[in-house]
Amino acid sequence: MVKKPILGILMLNTNFYRPKGDIGNPETYSFSVAYHVIKNATIRRVVKLADTSLIEPFIKGAKILENKGVRAITTSCGFLALFQKEIQRELRVPFYASSLMQIPMVQQITGGTVGVITARRSSLTRQHLQGVQADRTPITIVGMEDMPAFTGAIVDETNDLDKEAIALEMKQVTVRLLENNPAIKAIVLECTNMPPYKNAIREVTRLPIFDINTLTDYVVRGL
């Protein structure tokens, strides 16, 4: 008997390789998941343009997943924090758009500034943080836009994904973040493509690290 999927995942329309740990790889999870690609949701339209015309396609896609019997729904891009409220109020099941929703909780349990590593610093605005009620929390944000392996493979989709090169870049950005901001007590990874490199990040810091998978574990256990 085929088990019904527990979690539905709304996917951007991308082509890059997704290693285990990435939200787009079903082997990341110990439970069944269902994917639905939003055809017009390119990285350019979601990350670079924050295109509000995509809200309706995401709602339609989420309802398709609801009809498959999923018990919660999430997305493959942290920048969809911008649309959290608009999508959630149209659904019957729990919906969490972004790992950034953890920021207020992480700050409360660690008592310090939260460091946020994002795919593209210039795209992560106050409006995104407001969308998940994280705009009043002390945070410091650093982006990956000057890291060619990460940006070329995941943001621009012009290069093949090189896991070793991206792991090194993730460590470099983490070191920079922490050296410039010693008050940071925890890290939140905005991008759902960053969790495969969490072990690499742990080589340069012992701070707690939160991402879309830690949030997913929390939600699914609650179900």
ChimeraX commands (.cxc) that place a marker at each C-alpha (Angstrom):
marker #1 position 0.00,0.00,0.00 radius 0.5
marker #1 position 1.40,3.38,-1.06 radius 0.5
marker #1 position 1.56,5.87,1.78 radius 0.5
marker #1 position 0.02,9.27,1.30 radius 0.5
marker #1 position 2.63,12.04,1.32 radius 0.5
marker #1 position 2.85,13.90,4.60 radius 0.5
marker #1 position 4.52,17.04,3.27 radius 0.5
marker #1 position 3.83,18.92,0.04 radius 0.5
marker #1 position 6.63,21.01,-1.44 radius 0.5
marker #1 position 6.03,23.83,-3.91 radius 0.5
marker #1 position 9.06,23.97,-6.17 radius 0.5
marker #1 position 10.53,26.78,-8.21 radius 0.5
marker #1 position 11.17,25.86,-11.84 radius 0.5
marker #1 position 14.91,25.11,-11.74 radius 0.5
marker #1 position 17.32,22.68,-13.39 radius 0.5
marker #1 position 20.35,22.40,-11.07 radius 0.5
marker #1 position 21.37,19.21,-9.28 radius 0.5
marker #1 position 19.98,18.78,-5.77 radius 0.5
marker #1 position 22.10,16.60,-3.44 radius 0.5
marker #1 position 20.72,14.87,-0.38 radius 0.5
marker #1 position 19.89,17.51,2.21 radius 0.5
marker #1 position 18.40,19.82,-0.41 radius 0.5
marker #1 position 14.64,20.23,-0.15 radius 0.5
marker #1 position 14.27,19.04,-3.74 radius 0.5
marker #1 position 15.79,15.63,-3.05 radius 0.5
marker #1 position 13.20,13.23,-1.56 radius 0.5
marker #1 position 16.01,11.23,0.07 radius 0.5
marker #1 position 16.46,14.20,2.43 radius 0.5
marker #1 position 13.41,13.09,4.40 radius 0.5
marker #1 position 12.48,9.98,6.35 radius 0.5
marker #1 position 8.82,10.45,5.44 radius 0.5
marker #1 position 6.92,10.68,2.16 radius 0.5
marker #1 position 6.78,14.00,0.29 radius 0.5
marker #1 position 4.97,15.25,-2.81 radius 0.5
marker #1 position 6.38,17.87,-5.15 radius 0.5
marker #1 position 4.61,20.37,-7.37 radius 0.5
marker #1 position 6.58,22.65,-9.71 radius 0.5
marker #1 position 5.22,26.15,-10.29 radius 0.5
marker #1 position 5.92,26.53,-13.99 radius 0.5
marker #1 position 6.52,30.28,-14.16 radius 0.5
marker #1 position 8.29,30.57,-10.81 radius 0.5
marker #1 position 11.84,31.09,-12.04 radius 0.5
marker #1 position 14.62,32.24,-9.75 radius 0.5
marker #1 position 14.65,35.55,-11.57 radius 0.5
marker #1 position 10.96,36.19,-10.91 radius 0.5
marker #1 position 10.97,35.00,-7.29 radius 0.5
marker #1 position 14.38,36.06,-5.99 radius 0.5
marker #1 position 15.38,38.99,-8.15 radius 0.5
marker #1 position 12.00,40.56,-9.00 radius 0.5
marker #1 position 9.77,39.48,-6.07 radius 0.5
marker #1 position 7.00,39.10,-8.64 radius 0.5
marker #1 position 3.64,39.30,-6.85 radius 0.5
marker #1 position 1.81,37.90,-9.88 radius 0.5
marker #1 position 3.14,34.50,-8.78 radius 0.5
marker #1 position 1.03,34.43,-5.63 radius 0.5
marker #1 position -1.98,32.98,-7.42 radius 0.5
marker #1 position -0.04,30.17,-9.15 radius 0.5
marker #1 position 1.47,29.23,-5.79 radius 0.5
marker #1 position -1.98,29.13,-4.20 radius 0.5
marker #1 position -3.28,26.93,-7.03 radius 0.5
marker #1 position -0.29,24.62,-6.68 radius 0.5
marker #1 position -0.77,24.41,-2.93 radius 0.5
marker #1 position -4.41,23.41,-3.40 radius 0.5
marker #1 position -3.34,20.66,-5.77 radius 0.5
marker #1 position -1.08,19.33,-3.01 radius 0.5
marker #1 position -3.90,19.66,-0.48 radius 0.5
marker #1 position -6.06,17.49,-2.71 radius 0.5
marker #1 position -3.33,14.84,-2.68 radius 0.5
marker #1 position -3.81,14.60,1.07 radius 0.5
marker #1 position -0.65,16.28,2.35 radius 0.5
marker #1 position -0.82,17.46,5.94 radius 0.5
marker #1 position 1.46,20.49,5.57 radius 0.5
marker #1 position 3.00,22.48,2.72 radius 0.5
marker #1 position 6.27,24.34,2.30 radius 0.5
marker #1 position 8.31,25.81,-0.58 radius 0.5
marker #1 position 11.74,25.43,-2.14 radius 0.5
marker #1 position 12.73,29.10,-1.72 radius 0.5
marker #1 position 13.20,31.14,1.42 radius 0.5
marker #1 position 12.36,34.35,-0.43 radius 0.5
marker #1 position 8.75,33.20,-0.57 radius 0.5
marker #1 position 8.56,34.52,2.99 radius 0.5
marker #1 position 7.24,37.58,1.18 radius 0.5
marker #1 position 4.02,35.71,0.33 radius 0.5
marker #1 position 3.56,33.69,3.54 radius 0.5
marker #1 position 0.38,35.39,4.69 radius 0.5
marker #1 position -1.27,35.57,1.27 radius 0.5
marker #1 position -0.76,31.86,0.57 radius 0.5
marker #1 position -1.44,30.55,4.07 radius 0.5
marker #1 position -4.86,32.16,4.44 radius 0.5
marker #1 position -6.11,30.33,1.33 radius 0.5
marker #1 position -5.19,26.86,2.63 radius 0.5
marker #1 position -6.69,24.36,5.04 radius 0.5
marker #1 position -3.41,22.74,6.07 radius 0.5
marker #1 position -0.40,24.35,7.80 radius 0.5
marker #1 position 1.84,26.30,5.44 radius 0.5
marker #1 position 5.35,27.61,6.04 radius 0.5
marker #1 position 7.04,29.44,3.22 radius 0.5
marker #1 position 10.53,29.97,4.57 radius 0.5
marker #1 position 13.17,28.97,7.09 radius 0.5
marker #1 position 13.24,32.66,8.06 radius 0.5
marker #1 position 10.13,32.02,10.18 radius 0.5
marker #1 position 12.50,30.57,12.79 radius 0.5
marker #1 position 14.35,33.85,13.38 radius 0.5
marker #1 position 12.25,35.19,16.30 radius 0.5
marker #1 position 12.26,31.81,18.07 radius 0.5
marker #1 position 16.00,31.32,17.53 radius 0.5
marker #1 position 16.71,34.76,18.98 radius 0.5
marker #1 position 14.61,34.04,22.03 radius 0.5
marker #1 position 16.24,30.71,22.79 radius 0.5
marker #1 position 19.83,31.90,22.21 radius 0.5
marker #1 position 19.51,35.46,23.53 radius 0.5
marker #1 position 21.69,37.08,20.91 radius 0.5
marker #1 position 21.87,38.39,17.38 radius 0.5
marker #1 position 20.86,35.92,14.67 radius 0.5
marker #1 position 23.14,35.61,11.67 radius 0.5
marker #1 position 21.29,34.99,8.41 radius 0.5
marker #1 position 23.06,33.56,5.37 radius 0.5
marker #1 position 21.06,34.21,2.21 radius 0.5
marker #1 position 21.51,33.39,-1.44 radius 0.5
marker #1 position 21.34,37.07,-2.42 radius 0.5
marker #1 position 21.65,39.84,0.14 radius 0.5
marker #1 position 20.19,42.60,-2.05 radius 0.5
marker #1 position 17.01,40.57,-2.56 radius 0.5
marker #1 position 16.29,39.96,1.13 radius 0.5
marker #1 position 14.30,43.02,2.14 radius 0.5
marker #1 position 12.48,44.23,5.22 radius 0.5
marker #1 position 9.24,43.22,3.46 radius 0.5
marker #1 position 10.42,39.59,3.38 radius 0.5
marker #1 position 11.14,39.70,7.10 radius 0.5
marker #1 position 7.79,41.36,7.79 radius 0.5
marker #1 position 6.09,38.54,5.90 radius 0.5
marker #1 position 7.22,36.07,8.59 radius 0.5
marker #1 position 7.21,38.52,11.54 radius 0.5
marker #1 position 11.00,38.56,11.78 radius 0.5
marker #1 position 11.50,42.27,11.11 radius 0.5
marker #1 position 11.91,43.28,14.76 radius 0.5
marker #1 position 14.52,40.70,15.69 radius 0.5
marker #1 position 18.22,41.67,15.93 radius 0.5
marker #1 position 19.82,40.05,12.88 radius 0.5
marker #1 position 22.85,40.40,10.67 radius 0.5
marker #1 position 22.55,39.26,7.05 radius 0.5
marker #1 position 25.27,38.13,4.66 radius 0.5
marker #1 position 24.78,36.96,1.09 radius 0.5
marker #1 position 26.43,34.53,-1.31 radius 0.5
marker #1 position 26.35,36.77,-4.39 radius 0.5
marker #1 position 30.13,37.15,-4.51 radius 0.5
marker #1 position 30.64,33.38,-4.35 radius 0.5
marker #1 position 30.93,32.14,-7.96 radius 0.5
marker #1 position 30.35,28.40,-7.43 radius 0.5
marker #1 position 27.15,28.95,-5.44 radius 0.5
marker #1 position 25.78,31.81,-7.52 radius 0.5
marker #1 position 26.68,30.28,-10.85 radius 0.5
marker #1 position 24.99,26.97,-10.08 radius 0.5
marker #1 position 22.01,27.94,-7.91 radius 0.5
marker #1 position 21.09,31.56,-8.64 radius 0.5
marker #1 position 22.14,32.09,-12.26 radius 0.5
marker #1 position 22.06,28.41,-13.29 radius 0.5
marker #1 position 24.98,28.93,-15.64 radius 0.5
marker #1 position 27.41,26.43,-14.07 radius 0.5
marker #1 position 27.23,22.80,-12.99 radius 0.5
marker #1 position 26.86,22.38,-9.23 radius 0.5
marker #1 position 30.22,21.69,-7.56 radius 0.5
marker #1 position 29.55,20.50,-4.02 radius 0.5
marker #1 position 33.14,20.84,-2.81 radius 0.5
marker #1 position 33.50,24.36,-4.15 radius 0.5
marker #1 position 30.19,25.47,-2.64 radius 0.5
marker #1 position 31.08,23.90,0.72 radius 0.5
marker #1 position 34.29,25.95,0.76 radius 0.5
marker #1 position 32.37,29.11,-0.11 radius 0.5
marker #1 position 29.83,28.47,2.62 radius 0.5
marker #1 position 32.66,28.19,5.15 radius 0.5
marker #1 position 34.26,31.40,3.88 radius 0.5
marker #1 position 31.03,33.37,4.16 radius 0.5
marker #1 position 30.34,31.98,7.63 radius 0.5
marker #1 position 33.79,32.97,8.87 radius 0.5
marker #1 position 33.31,36.46,7.46 radius 0.5
marker #1 position 29.90,36.77,9.08 radius 0.5
marker #1 position 31.13,35.74,12.52 radius 0.5
marker #1 position 34.38,37.72,12.45 radius 0.5
marker #1 position 32.47,40.89,11.65 radius 0.5
marker #1 position 29.66,40.19,14.13 radius 0.5
marker #1 position 30.89,38.55,17.35 radius 0.5
marker #1 position 27.47,39.03,19.03 radius 0.5
marker #1 position 25.89,36.37,16.80 radius 0.5
marker #1 position 24.60,33.41,18.82 radius 0.5
marker #1 position 22.99,31.32,16.06 radius 0.5
marker #1 position 22.74,31.04,12.28 radius 0.5
marker #1 position 19.68,30.69,10.06 radius 0.5
marker #1 position 20.16,29.56,6.45 radius 0.5
marker #1 position 17.60,31.29,4.23 radius 0.5
marker #1 position 18.21,29.19,1.14 radius 0.5
marker #1 position 16.76,25.68,0.90 radius 0.5
marker #1 position 19.80,24.65,-1.16 radius 0.5
marker #1 position 22.22,25.33,1.74 radius 0.5
marker #1 position 21.46,22.43,4.14 radius 0.5
marker #1 position 23.74,19.97,2.25 radius 0.5
marker #1 position 26.65,22.15,3.39 radius 0.5
marker #1 position 25.74,22.36,7.06 radius 0.5
marker #1 position 28.50,19.93,8.05 radius 0.5
marker #1 position 31.00,22.13,6.25 radius 0.5
marker #1 position 29.75,25.16,8.16 radius 0.5
marker #1 position 30.14,23.23,11.41 radius 0.5
marker #1 position 33.86,22.95,10.67 radius 0.5
marker #1 position 34.20,26.70,11.31 radius 0.5
marker #1 position 31.62,27.30,14.07 radius 0.5
marker #1 position 29.94,25.52,16.96 radius 0.5
marker #1 position 26.94,27.86,16.91 radius 0.5
marker #1 position 23.51,26.27,16.38 radius 0.5
marker #1 position 22.41,26.27,12.74 radius 0.5
marker #1 position 18.78,26.34,11.64 radius 0.5
marker #1 position 17.44,25.82,8.12 radius 0.5
marker #1 position 14.36,24.66,6.21 radius 0.5
marker #1 position 14.95,21.08,7.38 radius 0.5
marker #1 position 15.03,21.95,11.08 radius 0.5
marker #1 position 11.74,23.80,10.58 radius 0.5
marker #1 position 10.31,20.87,8.63 radius 0.5
marker #1 position 11.26,18.42,11.38 radius 0.5
marker #1 position 9.50,20.64,13.90 radius 0.5
marker #1 position 6.32,20.93,11.83 radius 0.5
marker #1 position 6.12,17.26,10.86 radius 0.5
marker #1 position 6.63,16.11,14.45 radius 0.5
marker #1 position 3.74,18.38,15.38 radius 0.5
marker #1 position 1.51,16.60,12.87 radius 0.5
marker link #1:1,2 radius 0.2
marker link #1:2,3 radius 0.2
marker link #1:3,4 radius 0.2
marker link #1:4,5 radius 0.2
marker link #1:5,6 radius 0.2
marker link #1:6,7 radius 0.2
marker link #1:7,8 radius 0.2
marker link #1:8,9 radius 0.2
marker link #1:9,10 radius 0.2
marker link #1:10,11 radius 0.2
marker link #1:11,12 radius 0.2
marker link #1:12,13 radius 0.2
marker link #1:13,14 radius 0.2
marker link #1:14,15 radius 0.2
marker link #1:15,16 radius 0.2
marker link #1:16,17 radius 0.2
marker link #1:17,18 radius 0.2
marker link #1:18,19 radius 0.2
marker link #1:19,20 radius 0.2
marker link #1:20,21 radius 0.2
marker link #1:21,22 radius 0.2
marker link #1:22,23 radius 0.2
marker link #1:23,24 radius 0.2
marker link #1:24,25 radius 0.2
marker link #1:25,26 radius 0.2
marker link #1:26,27 radius 0.2
marker link #1:27,28 radius 0.2
marker link #1:28,29 radius 0.2
marker link #1:29,30 radius 0.2
marker link #1:30,31 radius 0.2
marker link #1:31,32 radius 0.2
marker link #1:32,33 radius 0.2
marker link #1:33,34 radius 0.2
marker link #1:34,35 radius 0.2
marker link #1:35,36 radius 0.2
marker link #1:36,37 radius 0.2
marker link #1:37,38 radius 0.2
marker link #1:38,39 radius 0.2
marker link #1:39,40 radius 0.2
marker link #1:40,41 radius 0.2
marker link #1:41,42 radius 0.2
marker link #1:42,43 radius 0.2
marker link #1:43,44 radius 0.2
marker link #1:44,45 radius 0.2
marker link #1:45,46 radius 0.2
marker link #1:46,47 radius 0.2
marker link #1:47,48 radius 0.2
marker link #1:48,49 radius 0.2
marker link #1:49,50 radius 0.2
marker link #1:50,51 radius 0.2
marker link #1:51,52 radius 0.2
marker link #1:52,53 radius 0.2
marker link #1:53,54 radius 0.2
marker link #1:54,55 radius 0.2
marker link #1:55,56 radius 0.2
marker link #1:56,57 radius 0.2
marker link #1:57,58 radius 0.2
marker link #1:58,59 radius 0.2
marker link #1:59,60 radius 0.2
marker link #1:60,61 radius 0.2
marker link #1:61,62 radius 0.2
marker link #1:62,63 radius 0.2
marker link #1:63,64 radius 0.2
marker link #1:64,65 radius 0.2
marker link #1:65,66 radius 0.2
marker link #1:66,67 radius 0.2
marker link #1:67,68 radius 0.2
marker link #1:68,69 radius 0.2
marker link #1:69,70 radius 0.2
marker link #1:70,71 radius 0.2
marker link #1:71,72 radius 0.2
marker link #1:72,73 radius 0.2
marker link #1:73,74 radius 0.2
marker link #1:74,75 radius 0.2
marker link #1:75,76 radius 0.2
marker link #1:76,77 radius 0.2
marker link #1:77,78 radius 0.2
marker link #1:78,79 radius 0.2
marker link #1:79,80 radius 0.2
marker link #1:80,81 radius 0.2
marker link #1:81,82 radius 0.2
marker link #1:82,83 radius 0.2
marker link #1:83,84 radius 0.2
marker link #1:84,85 radius 0.2
marker link #1:85,86 radius 0.2
marker link #1:86,87 radius 0.2
marker link #1:87,88 radius 0.2
marker link #1:88,89 radius 0.2
marker link #1:89,90 radius 0.2
marker link #1:90,91 radius 0.2
marker link #1:91,92 radius 0.2
marker link #1:92,93 radius 0.2
marker link #1:93,94 radius 0.2
marker link #1:94,95 radius 0.2
marker link #1:95,96 radius 0.2
marker link #1:96,97 radius 0.2
marker link #1:97,98 radius 0.2
marker link #1:98,99 radius 0.2
marker link #1:99,100 radius 0.2
marker link #1:100,101 radius 0.2
marker link #1:101,102 radius 0.2
marker link #1:102,103 radius 0.2
marker link #1:103,104 radius 0.2
marker link #1:104,105 radius 0.2
marker link #1:105,106 radius 0.2
marker link #1:106,107 radius 0.2
marker link #1:107,108 radius 0.2
marker link #1:108,109 radius 0.2
marker link #1:109,110 radius 0.2
marker link #1:110,111 radius 0.2
marker link #1:111,112 radius 0.2
marker link #1:112,113 radius 0.2
marker link #1:113,114 radius 0.2
marker link #1:114,115 radius 0.2
marker link #1:115,116 radius 0.2
marker link #1:116,117 radius 0.2
marker link #1:117,118 radius 0.2
marker link #1:118,119 radius 0.2
marker link #1:119,120 radius 0.2
marker link #1:120,121 radius 0.2
marker link #1:121,122 radius 0.2
marker link #1:122,123 radius 0.2
marker link #1:123,124 radius 0.2
marker link #1:124,125 radius 0.2
marker link #1:125,126 radius 0.2
marker link #1:126,127 radius 0.2
marker link #1:127,128 radius 0.2
marker link #1:128,129 radius 0.2
marker link #1:129,130 radius 0.2
marker link #1:130,131 radius 0.2
marker link #1:131,132 radius 0.2
marker link #1:132,133 radius 0.2
marker link #1:133,134 radius 0.2
marker link #1:134,135 radius 0.2
marker link #1:135,136 radius 0.2
marker link #1:136,137 radius 0.2
marker link #1:137,138 radius 0.2
marker link #1:138,139 radius 0.2
marker link #1:139,140 radius 0.2
marker link #1:140,141 radius 0.2
marker link #1:141,142 radius 0.2
marker link #1:142,143 radius 0.2
marker link #1:143,144 radius 0.2
marker link #1:144,145 radius 0.2
marker link #1:145,146 radius 0.2
marker link #1:146,147 radius 0.2
marker link #1:147,148 radius 0.2
marker link #1:148,149 radius 0.2
marker link #1:149,150 radius 0.2
marker link #1:150,151 radius 0.2
marker link #1:151,152 radius 0.2
marker link #1:152,153 radius 0.2
marker link #1:153,154 radius 0.2
marker link #1:154,155 radius 0.2
marker link #1:155,156 radius 0.2
marker link #1:156,157 radius 0.2
marker link #1:157,158 radius 0.2
marker link #1:158,159 radius 0.2
marker link #1:159,160 radius 0.2
marker link #1:160,161 radius 0.2
marker link #1:161,162 radius 0.2
marker link #1:162,163 radius 0.2
marker link #1:163,164 radius 0.2
marker link #1:164,165 radius 0.2
marker link #1:165,166 radius 0.2
marker link #1:166,167 radius 0.2
marker link #1:167,168 radius 0.2
marker link #1:168,169 radius 0.2
marker link #1:169,170 radius 0.2
marker link #1:170,171 radius 0.2
marker link #1:171,172 radius 0.2
marker link #1:172,173 radius 0.2
marker link #1:173,174 radius 0.2
marker link #1:174,175 radius 0.2
marker link #1:175,176 radius 0.2
marker link #1:176,177 radius 0.2
marker link #1:177,178 radius 0.2
marker link #1:178,179 radius 0.2
marker link #1:179,180 radius 0.2
marker link #1:180,181 radius 0.2
marker link #1:181,182 radius 0.2
marker link #1:182,183 radius 0.2
marker link #1:183,184 radius 0.2
marker link #1:184,185 radius 0.2
marker link #1:185,186 radius 0.2
marker link #1:186,187 radius 0.2
marker link #1:187,188 radius 0.2
marker link #1:188,189 radius 0.2
marker link #1:189,190 radius 0.2
marker link #1:190,191 radius 0.2
marker link #1:191,192 radius 0.2
marker link #1:192,193 radius 0.2
marker link #1:193,194 radius 0.2
marker link #1:194,195 radius 0.2
marker link #1:195,196 radius 0.2
marker link #1:196,197 radius 0.2
marker link #1:197,198 radius 0.2
marker link #1:198,199 radius 0.2
marker link #1:199,200 radius 0.2
marker link #1:200,201 radius 0.2
marker link #1:201,202 radius 0.2
marker link #1:202,203 radius 0.2
marker link #1:203,204 radius 0.2
marker link #1:204,205 radius 0.2
marker link #1:205,206 radius 0.2
marker link #1:206,207 radius 0.2
marker link #1:207,208 radius 0.2
marker link #1:208,209 radius 0.2
marker link #1:209,210 radius 0.2
marker link #1:210,211 radius 0.2
marker link #1:211,212 radius 0.2
marker link #1:212,213 radius 0.2
marker link #1:213,214 radius 0.2
marker link #1:214,215 radius 0.2
marker link #1:215,216 radius 0.2
marker link #1:216,217 radius 0.2
marker link #1:217,218 radius 0.2
marker link #1:218,219 radius 0.2
marker link #1:219,220 radius 0.2
marker link #1:220,221 radius 0.2
marker link #1:221,222 radius 0.2
marker link #1:222,223 radius 0.2
view
